[in-house]
Amino acid sequence: MELFPIVKPPEKKVFLKMLDRCDRLGTNLINYVSQIIHAYNNHYFILYKPHMNYCDTIFVKCLIDFIHLYNSTLKEKYANIEECQELVICNESDLNYTTSLTVRHLKSDLISYFKQYLYKYIRPCLESYALEKSYNIPFDPKKTILVHLRLEDVMTWPNYDGRICSGHYAWLINNNEKCEWSCFGWKYNRQTPLPTETIQYQIDDALLKYPGYEVVIITSPGNYGTGFSYRSIRSNDESLDLYLLCNSEVIILSRSNFSLSSLFFGIAKEVYVPMWGHLACIGPCTKFDNCNFNYFY
């Protein structure tokens, strides 16, 4: 495989120990991807525990396949180096710290970097594992506006202006300052539902650009409505929901790490994404933003 072209090869083998988190699928995926990218950019070997969180999902399986290929390539390149060092960059209790550290190190948003260097290895694996699971896409990826709603356990939480926490973390990253979740707090930097009218405004804008497209809602199963009359898809398999979110060229995302994780693995060409702190900490809305997304709040 192609290694990232670094000017000065390492003088010793560095092993980045990849850690997981006690969170759901989306947060763990962003955490994994951030550490993998950091290692790839520096030619660090990657260590991981065999039974890491969500290791049975199609997404983590394809990341593990990439790690095997990557480590094998490094092993050939640095076979004659004996001195070793182990490194940890993940703060298990602070995703904002981990992701923003990699953004500042790369001087790039994580999504653009992933798409440029890693996507070509990982996306085909994702398709293979999805085929094994018999995942089907119940809409036309090229003629659908796919909308993700973050409801379920946070459906009663109040809305907030995502520009506040997004701007806070963007300023820190732009000035090469350390980002920590605790430095801003819970109230203005958390996953919450978006107002129906805010989402509808994004849908209307997308329909102006793509008339005739079907609007489809993806959200968690439960005994509650979506607030919209559009067709909705609900599954007890969160990997399937995320796979579907990765297979529409036009997407409107929720304020959630689940929806953000689709930006790494997906095919979206037109993205509407709400501003909040976790978004800025993976690079969008900062001076390193190369995504060209439609931001709203």
N, C-alpha and C positions, 0 to 999 in steps of 0.2 A: 504494500500500500504506500501511498504518498505521505511522507512526513512533512510537518511544517518546516519551512526553510529557515533555520536559525543561523546567525552569523558565527557564533562561537559555541561549538558543541560542548556539552558538560564534561567536566574532568572526572566525574564520578557518577555512578548510577544512583539516581534519586528515585525513591519509591514513594509516590503519593498514596497515602492510605485513605481510601474513599469511605466516608461515613454516611449512614442513612439517618432518617429522622422518624420520630414517632407521630407522623402525620399521614395524610391521605396520599393518593396516587400522584396528583398534580404537583404537590409541594416536593415530594420525594424525587420526581422526575427532574424538576428544575434544579434541585440540589445536586443530583447525580451529574446532570449535563454540565453544570458550572464547574464541578471538580474535574470532569473528563476533559473539558476544553482547556482548563488551566494546565493539566498535565500534558496534553497534546502540544500546546504552544511552547512548552519548555523541554520536550522530550523526556518527561518523567514517566517511569513505569507506574502502572496503576495496580494497587492492591485492593481487594475487596473481599468481604466475607461471602461464602457460598450462598447463605440463606438471608441475603439482604432483603429489606422490605420490598414487597411486590415483585419478587424474583420470578414468580410464575406468570406475570402478565406479559403480553406480547411486546410491550414497550421496554421493559427492563431486560427481557431476553435479547432484544436486538442491541441494546447497549452493552450487554455482556459479550455478545459476539464481536462487537467492535473492539472491546477491550482486549479480547484474545488475539485478534488480528494485529492490533496496534502493539501490544506487548511483544508478540513474535517478531514483528518488524524491528522494534528497538533492540531485541535480544541479538539479532543478526548484526545490527549496526554497531553496537557497543559491546561486542563479545569479549574484547580484550581488556575492558575496564573492570577492575576488581573492587575498588573502594566503593562503599555504599552508604547511603544516607536515607532515613525515613522522614517523611514530611506530612503534616496534616494542615489543611487550610480551612476545613469545614468547622464552623461553629454550630454544634448540634442544636442549640437553642435559638439561633439567630440566622435565619435565611438571608435577610438583607445584608448582613455582614459578608457572608460567603459569596453571594452573587456579585455584589458591588466590588469586592476585592478583585474578582476575576475581570470585571469590566474595566476597572482602573489599570489593571496589569496589561490587558490586551489593547486598551485604548480603542475599544470597539464594543458595540452592543453584542450580547451573546447570541441573539437570533441570527444576525447577519453572518457572524463568524461561523456558527454551526452550519448554516446553509451553504457557505462557501467551501468548507473543508470536510465536514463530517457527514452531511446529508446523503451524499452519493453512496456511502457505504451502509448507512443505517436504514434509509427508506426501503430499499429492496428487501432487506431482512424483515422489516415490519410487514410488508405485503405477504411474504411467505408465511409468517406466523399467523397473520389474519386468515389466510387461506386454510391453514390447518384447523383453525377454530371455526371455519365455515361462516365467517362474518360476511354479511351482505349489506350493501348500501342501498337503502330504500328511497333514494332520490337521485336526481341527475346532478352529479358534481359540478357540471358546467352550466346548469340552469337553475341553481338553488341559492337562496340567501339563507344561510344557516345561522340561527340565533341561539346562543346558550344563555340560560337563566340560572343564576345561583340562588336557590331557594332552600328547601329542606330545613336544616338546623339553624340557618341564619335568616329565615324568611321574615321574622319580626324585628330584625335589627334596623335601626334608623339609617337613612341615607346621609352622606356627607359630601362636601366639595373635595373631590379627589385631586384638585390642583394644589391644595395646601401641602399634603404629604408628598406628592409627586415633585413639586417645586423644591421642597426641603431637601429631599435626597438627591435630586438633580444638581442642586447647588453644591452639596458636599462632594459628589463625584466630579463635577466640573472643576472643583478646586483641590482635587486629589486628597480629600479628607475621608477618614474612616466612617463608614455607615453602620449604625447599630439600630435595631428595632427599638430598643429601650430609650434611645435619644429623642424619639418622637412620641411614642406611646400608642395606646390601643385605640383610642376614640377615632382618630383620623387616619388610621392605616390598617384596615382590616377588611376581610371579605364580607360584603353586604349586598343585598338585592339593590338593583337600580330601579328608579321610578318607571312605571309603565310608559308615561309620556316621553321620558328620555329615550327609552329603547325604541318607541314608535317613531320618534324623530329620525333616528338612525336608519330604521327600516324604510321610511319614506324617502330618505336621501338615496339609499341604495337602489330603491325601485325606480327612481328617476334616472339613474345611471344604467340600470339593467331592467328595463320594462319587460314584463312577461315572465320574469323569474318567479318561482314558487318560494314563498317564505315558510320555513320549517323551524319549529322550536325543539330544542333538546334541553331536557331538565331531568332532575332526579325523580324517581317514582314516589308517589305519596298521595294522600287523600286531600289534595288542594288543587285549585285551578292555576293557570298560568297568567291570567289577565288578558289573554289574547285569543282571537278566534282562529288563528292559524293552526294547521296540523301540527301535532306535537308527537315526539318520540320519547318514550321513557323506558329505561331498561334497568334491571337489577345488576347488570354487568357493566361496571364503570369503565372497563377497558373498551368495551364495545362503544359506549357513548363517546369516549375520547377518540376512538378510531373514526367514528362518523364525523366528529368535529375536525378531524384531520383530512377529510375528503370532500370538502366543498371549496370552490374557488372564491366564494364571497362569504365572509363570516362576520358576525357581530358578537363580540365576546362579552362575558359577564365580568364583574369585579371578583375574580377568583384565580387562584394558581392553577386550578384544573384547566380553565380555558387558556391561560397563558402558555401552558405546556404544549398545547396543540400547535403553537407557532413554530416550534422546532421541528416537529415531525410531519406537518401538514403541507397541503398544496395550495393554500390560500394565496390569491393574487390581490385581493381587495379586502383589507382588514379594518374593521371598526373596533377600537379597544378603549375602554374607560381608563382615565388617568387615576393612578393611586401609587402609593409608595413602592409596592413590590414590582410594579411595572418599571418605574424609573431605575430601580436597583438592578435590573437586567439590561439596562442601557437605553431603551427608548425614552424620549423626552430629555436626554442629556446631550452634551456636545458630541458624544460618540454615536449618536443615533443615525443609522443608515437604513432604517426600515421603511420609511415613507408610508406609515400607517395613518389612518384617520382617527385622531384623538378626540374624545369627548369627556364630559364630566357631569 
